[in-house]
């Protein structure tokens, strides 16, 4: 029987991802820069190349652990995750959360993004937070989803009015969002709701409802799902 300095769990990790040791070393330096007070606990686990950038006064708060990047469905995607925080913005991870490969997060000056415990966002999704976005706990957000609380540009109407550029977005607990979904400003999605793939969410979704389509419609009430 051969001897190994690595446990079986670590050997399995190395077989699945040969960059495992490199990622641990990389994570150490990411924590050193962004979470030095919690360095022994390594609150940030980052796949090599994933990035966090913070403007002056920006705050990254992590209650338990934040995972950045990694693989998704085997070798389907190995892209890196990124978080860009502008001046005086806040990102609060309220527990343990994962931003998968290719996920991009942008938080504008003075804006606030919060993500609940045990929530994961899979490959190539985008979050653009210009005001406030709140994502609850135990949520499953599928690949290529876009969440934004802003129109980005002003619209001027013939009667002299103009659009309200930003409105907060709130996503409740245990929400399942299908792939290629877009969630627009001012939307509230209730607890246990399910959003079908390719849905344009431009109005509120009540709790325990199934919403699909573009334009979006509620097709079933009283639904539940298993994370």
Secondary structure, 3 states (H helix, E strand, C coil): CCCCCCCHHHHHHHHHCCCHHHHHHHHHHHHHHHCHHHHHHCCEEECCCCEEEECCCCEEEECCEEEECCCECCECECCCCEEEECCCCEEEEECEEEECCCCEEEECCCCEEEEECCEEECCCCEEEECCEEEECCCCEECCCCEEECECCCCCECCCCCECCCECCEEECCCCEECCCCEECCCCEECCCCEECCCCEECCCECCCEEEECCCCEEEEECCCCCC
